Amino acid sequence: MDLKKTNAPVNTITYNKSVIEEPTGNVYEAITIMAKRANQINSEIKKELTEKLEEFATYNDSLEEVFENKEQIEVSKFYEKLPKAHALAVQEWLDDKIYYRDANK
């Protein structure tokens, strides 16, 4: 997933309910699908951020010394400015990029 190329909104916006429920015919089912995808996206972002921050980790037992690393701060700010996982999931849903199936059918 390329987070730099996403066009998901950073701020909260209102969506048309009929557009959200159109693929499934049920707004609750659509929201459940988007919520599951948001959890997947969130875990991917968290894993990626953790891997990047591990590069800057210094293992020191002293609580008195705190080192500030500019690169680490920049990485953290980049991830803070990204759209939230639920916004990315909604945008994927609207762009018809989420695969889902009904196990009952």
Residue frames as a rotation matrix with the C-alpha (Angstrom) as fourth column:
MET 1
0.584 0.812 0.000 0.00
0.812 -0.584 0.000 0.00
0.000 0.000 -1.000 0.00
ASP 2
-0.527 -0.748 0.404 1.45
0.747 -0.634 -0.199 3.32
0.405 0.197 0.893 -1.04
LEU 3
0.104 0.605 -0.790 0.32
0.923 -0.354 -0.149 5.88
-0.370 -0.713 -0.595 1.50
LYS 4
-0.613 -0.405 -0.678 1.76
0.187 -0.909 0.374 8.85
-0.767 0.103 0.633 -0.37
LYS 5
-0.984 0.178 -0.029 -0.44
-0.059 -0.167 0.984 8.29
0.170 0.970 0.175 -3.41
THR 6
-0.453 0.868 -0.201 -3.75
0.890 0.426 -0.163 8.00
-0.056 -0.253 -0.966 -1.61
ASN 7
-0.712 0.286 0.642 -6.46
0.022 -0.904 0.427 10.57
0.702 0.319 0.637 -2.14
ALA 8
0.061 0.712 -0.699 -8.29
0.863 0.314 0.396 9.85
0.502 -0.628 -0.595 1.11
PRO 9
0.423 0.153 0.893 -9.30
-0.093 -0.973 0.210 12.95
0.902 -0.172 -0.397 3.08
VAL 10
-0.678 -0.692 -0.248 -7.37
0.266 0.084 -0.960 13.87
0.685 -0.717 0.127 6.21
ASN 11
-0.824 0.459 0.333 -10.38
-0.558 -0.549 -0.622 15.60
-0.103 -0.698 0.708 7.77
THR 12
-0.609 0.704 0.365 -13.79
0.422 0.677 -0.602 14.16
-0.671 -0.213 -0.710 8.51
ILE 13
-0.825 0.417 -0.381 -16.29
-0.563 -0.563 0.605 14.48
0.038 0.714 0.699 5.68
THR 14
-0.107 0.891 0.442 -19.90
-0.469 0.347 -0.813 13.45
-0.877 -0.294 0.380 5.18
TYR 15
-0.979 -0.196 -0.063 -20.73
-0.158 0.516 0.842 10.71
-0.133 0.834 -0.536 2.69
ASN 16
-0.163 0.943 -0.289 -23.96
-0.958 -0.081 0.275 9.91
0.236 0.322 0.917 0.92
LYS 17
-0.200 0.132 0.971 -25.49
-0.630 0.742 -0.230 6.84
-0.751 -0.657 -0.065 2.59
SER 18
0.799 0.589 0.121 -26.86
-0.279 0.541 -0.794 5.47
-0.533 0.600 0.596 -0.67
VAL 19
0.504 -0.707 -0.496 -23.40
-0.691 0.014 -0.722 5.54
0.518 0.707 -0.482 -2.27
ILE 20
-0.429 -0.678 0.596 -21.93
-0.902 0.354 -0.246 3.65
-0.045 -0.644 -0.764 0.70
GLU 21
-0.179 0.427 0.886 -24.59
-0.404 0.789 -0.462 0.94
-0.897 -0.441 0.031 0.74
GLU 22
0.375 0.413 -0.830 -24.90
-0.900 -0.054 -0.433 0.57
-0.224 0.909 0.351 -3.05
PRO 23
-0.416 -0.583 -0.698 -22.50
-0.773 0.631 -0.067 -2.42
0.479 0.511 -0.713 -3.52
THR 24
-0.993 -0.023 -0.113 -24.06
0.041 0.847 -0.531 -4.53
0.108 -0.532 -0.840 -0.75
GLY 25
-0.228 0.969 0.092 -27.56
0.104 -0.070 0.992 -3.14
0.968 0.235 -0.085 -0.45
ASN 26
0.725 0.398 -0.562 -27.15
0.571 0.110 0.814 -2.91
0.386 -0.911 -0.147 3.31
VAL 27
0.533 -0.515 0.672 -25.43
-0.406 -0.852 -0.330 0.01
0.742 -0.097 -0.663 5.03
TYR 28
0.688 -0.250 0.681 -24.52
-0.652 0.198 0.732 -2.07
-0.317 -0.948 -0.027 8.11
GLU 29
0.770 -0.412 0.487 -22.85
0.493 0.869 -0.045 -4.74
-0.404 0.275 0.872 6.01
ALA 30
0.605 -0.543 0.583 -20.92
0.377 -0.449 -0.810 -2.08
0.701 0.710 -0.067 4.11
ILE 31
0.562 -0.379 0.735 -19.75
-0.709 -0.678 0.192 -0.46
0.426 -0.629 -0.650 7.35
THR 32
0.781 -0.259 0.568 -18.67
-0.235 0.721 0.652 -3.85
-0.578 -0.643 0.502 8.73
ILE 33
0.705 -0.530 0.471 -16.62
0.707 0.480 -0.520 -4.54
0.049 0.700 0.713 5.60
MET 34
0.491 -0.519 0.700 -14.99
-0.012 -0.807 -0.590 -1.11
0.871 0.281 -0.402 5.78
ALA 35
0.699 -0.209 0.684 -14.28
-0.715 -0.231 0.660 -1.55
0.020 -0.950 -0.311 9.51
LYS 36
0.792 -0.426 0.437 -12.52
0.272 0.887 0.372 -4.85
-0.546 -0.176 0.819 8.90
ARG 37
0.527 -0.608 0.594 -10.46
0.697 -0.089 -0.711 -3.27
0.485 0.789 0.377 6.13
ALA 38
0.605 -0.281 0.745 -9.62
-0.417 -0.909 -0.004 -0.31
0.678 -0.308 -0.667 8.39
ASN 39
0.807 -0.319 0.496 -8.28
-0.371 0.379 0.848 -2.75
-0.459 -0.869 0.187 11.00
GLN 40
0.641 -0.585 0.497 -6.10
0.733 0.659 -0.170 -4.37
-0.228 0.473 0.851 8.33
ILE 41
0.492 -0.436 0.753 -4.80
0.339 -0.701 -0.628 -0.99
0.802 0.564 -0.197 7.14
ASN 42
0.753 -0.163 0.638 -4.12
-0.591 -0.595 0.545 0.12
0.291 -0.787 -0.544 10.69
SER 43
0.770 -0.493 0.404 -2.08
0.052 0.680 0.731 -2.98
-0.635 -0.542 0.550 11.46
GLU 44
0.523 -0.588 0.617 -0.08
0.831 0.191 -0.522 -2.52
0.189 0.786 0.588 8.21
ILE 45
0.534 -0.286 0.796 0.68
-0.071 -0.953 -0.294 1.11
0.843 0.100 -0.529 9.06
LYS 46
0.829 -0.191 0.526 1.60
-0.550 -0.101 0.829 0.23
-0.105 -0.976 -0.189 12.64
LYS 47
0.716 -0.582 0.386 3.94
0.507 0.813 0.288 -2.55
-0.481 -0.011 0.877 11.48
GLU 48
0.440 -0.529 0.726 5.60
0.698 -0.307 -0.647 -0.24
0.565 0.791 0.234 8.94
LEU 49
0.621 -0.162 0.767 6.04
-0.394 -0.910 0.127 2.55
0.677 -0.380 -0.630 11.50
THR 50
0.877 -0.286 0.387 7.46
-0.267 0.378 0.886 0.18
-0.400 -0.880 0.255 14.09
GLU 51
0.591 -0.676 0.440 10.00
0.790 0.594 -0.148 -1.15
-0.161 0.435 0.886 11.58
LYS 52
0.376 -0.438 0.816 11.10
0.387 -0.727 -0.568 2.38
0.842 0.529 -0.104 10.68
LEU 53
0.670 -0.079 0.738 11.38
-0.592 -0.656 0.468 3.48
0.447 -0.751 -0.486 14.30
GLU 54
0.924 -0.375 0.083 13.38
0.258 0.767 0.588 0.37
-0.284 -0.521 0.805 15.22
GLU 55
0.408 -0.805 0.431 16.23
0.683 -0.044 -0.729 1.80
0.606 0.592 0.532 13.15
PHE 56
0.050 -0.328 0.943 16.48
-0.259 -0.917 -0.305 4.71
0.965 -0.229 -0.131 15.59
ALA 57
0.916 0.399 -0.046 16.09
-0.075 0.281 0.957 2.68
0.394 -0.873 0.287 18.77
THR 58
-0.268 -0.954 0.134 18.83
-0.416 -0.011 -0.909 2.98
0.869 -0.299 -0.394 21.32
TYR 59
0.609 0.461 -0.645 18.70
0.292 0.626 0.723 0.54
0.738 -0.629 0.246 24.17
ASN 60
-0.553 -0.730 0.402 19.83
-0.066 -0.442 -0.894 2.38
0.831 -0.521 0.196 27.26
ASP 61
-0.127 0.492 -0.861 18.88
0.862 0.484 0.150 1.73
0.490 -0.724 -0.486 30.86
SER 62
-0.830 -0.255 -0.496 19.33
0.493 -0.752 -0.437 5.32
-0.262 -0.608 0.750 31.90
LEU 63
0.180 0.973 0.142 16.06
0.980 -0.164 -0.115 7.20
-0.089 0.160 -0.983 32.22
GLU 64
0.233 -0.133 -0.963 17.82
0.354 -0.911 0.212 10.54
-0.906 -0.390 -0.165 32.50
GLU 65
-0.694 -0.578 -0.429 19.20
-0.205 -0.413 0.888 10.70
-0.690 0.704 0.168 28.99
VAL 66
0.406 0.816 0.411 16.70
0.409 0.240 -0.880 11.26
-0.817 0.526 -0.236 26.21
PHE 67
-0.717 -0.696 -0.032 18.05
0.223 -0.272 0.936 11.57
-0.661 0.664 0.350 22.71
GLU 68
0.460 0.826 -0.327 16.11
-0.101 -0.317 -0.943 13.47
-0.882 0.467 -0.062 20.08
ASN 69
-0.601 -0.594 0.535 16.74
0.441 0.312 0.842 12.33
-0.667 0.742 0.074 16.55
LYS 70
-0.449 0.419 -0.789 15.57
-0.605 -0.792 -0.077 14.65
-0.657 0.443 0.610 13.77
GLU 71
-0.770 0.131 -0.624 15.01
-0.501 0.481 0.720 11.79
0.395 0.867 -0.305 11.34
GLN 72
-0.799 0.488 -0.351 12.91
0.593 0.738 -0.322 9.93
0.102 -0.465 -0.879 13.88
ILE 73
-0.461 0.626 -0.629 10.82
0.135 -0.651 -0.747 13.04
-0.877 -0.429 0.215 14.48
GLU 74
-0.558 0.212 -0.803 10.30
-0.789 -0.437 0.432 13.50
-0.259 0.874 0.411 10.73
VAL 75
-0.858 0.250 -0.449 9.16
0.009 0.882 0.472 9.88
0.514 0.401 -0.758 10.34
SER 76
-0.650 0.628 -0.427 6.74
0.683 0.237 -0.691 10.29
-0.333 -0.741 -0.583 13.23
LYS 77
-0.428 0.487 -0.761 5.34
-0.276 -0.873 -0.403 13.54
-0.860 0.037 0.508 11.82
PHE 78
-0.782 0.123 -0.611 4.86
-0.598 0.129 0.791 11.92
0.176 0.984 -0.027 8.40
TYR 79
-0.760 0.494 -0.421 2.74
0.450 0.869 0.206 9.17
0.468 -0.033 -0.883 9.92
GLU 80
-0.561 0.570 -0.600 0.78
0.493 -0.352 -0.795 11.65
-0.665 -0.742 -0.084 12.04
LYS 81
-0.514 0.320 -0.796 -0.18
-0.570 -0.821 0.039 13.62
-0.641 0.474 0.604 8.92
LEU 82
-0.976 0.145 -0.163 -1.46
-0.034 0.637 0.770 10.57
0.215 0.757 -0.617 7.05
PRO 83
-0.086 0.994 0.070 -5.19
-0.789 -0.111 0.604 9.98
0.608 -0.003 0.794 6.68
LYS 84
-0.283 0.058 0.957 -6.55
-0.820 0.503 -0.273 7.70
-0.498 -0.862 -0.095 9.36
ALA 85
-0.949 -0.173 0.263 -7.15
-0.061 0.920 0.386 4.03
-0.309 0.350 -0.884 8.61
HIS 86
-0.168 0.962 0.215 -10.93
0.554 0.273 -0.787 4.41
-0.815 -0.013 -0.579 8.50
ALA 87
0.371 0.254 -0.893 -10.64
-0.464 -0.782 -0.416 7.22
-0.805 0.568 -0.172 5.93
LEU 88
-0.608 -0.655 -0.448 -8.39
-0.744 0.276 0.608 5.06
-0.275 0.703 -0.656 3.77
ALA 89
-0.815 0.354 0.458 -10.85
0.325 0.935 -0.143 2.15
-0.479 0.032 -0.877 4.04
VAL 90
0.231 0.938 -0.257 -13.81
0.251 -0.313 -0.916 4.33
-0.940 0.147 -0.308 3.05
GLN 91
0.120 -0.251 -0.960 -11.89
-0.807 -0.588 0.053 5.69
-0.578 0.768 -0.274 0.08
GLU 92
-0.902 -0.433 -0.003 -10.99
-0.370 0.768 0.522 2.15
-0.224 0.472 -0.853 -1.02
TRP 93
-0.434 0.828 0.354 -14.66
0.514 0.551 -0.657 1.19
-0.740 -0.103 -0.665 -0.68
LEU 94
0.435 0.627 -0.646 -15.80
-0.128 -0.668 -0.733 4.12
-0.891 0.402 -0.211 -2.79
ASP 95
-0.098 -0.573 -0.814 -13.12
-0.947 -0.197 0.254 3.35
-0.306 0.796 -0.523 -5.40
ASP 96
0.842 0.526 -0.122 -14.32
-0.540 0.817 -0.202 -0.29
-0.006 0.236 0.972 -5.46
LYS 97
-0.008 -0.946 -0.325 -10.91
-0.701 0.237 -0.673 -1.60
0.713 0.223 -0.665 -4.38
ILE 98
-0.502 -0.100 0.859 -12.13
-0.791 0.454 -0.409 -3.83
-0.350 -0.885 -0.307 -1.54
TYR 99
-0.479 0.324 -0.816 -12.91
-0.364 0.772 0.521 -7.44
0.799 0.546 -0.252 -2.36
TYR 100
-0.588 0.364 0.722 -15.64
-0.702 0.215 -0.679 -8.98
-0.403 -0.906 0.129 -0.26
ARG 101
-0.607 0.459 -0.648 -17.84
-0.242 0.670 0.702 -12.04
0.757 0.583 -0.295 -0.49
ASP 102
0.069 0.733 0.676 -20.89
-0.994 -0.004 0.106 -13.34
0.081 -0.680 0.729 1.27
ALA 103
-0.859 -0.495 0.129 -20.20
-0.510 0.851 -0.124 -16.77
-0.048 -0.172 -0.984 2.76
ASN 104
-0.321 0.827 0.462 -23.93
-0.180 0.425 -0.887 -17.55
-0.930 -0.368 0.013 2.87
LYS 105
0.521 0.583 -0.624 -24.37
-0.681 -0.158 -0.715 -17.31
-0.516 0.797 0.315 -0.89
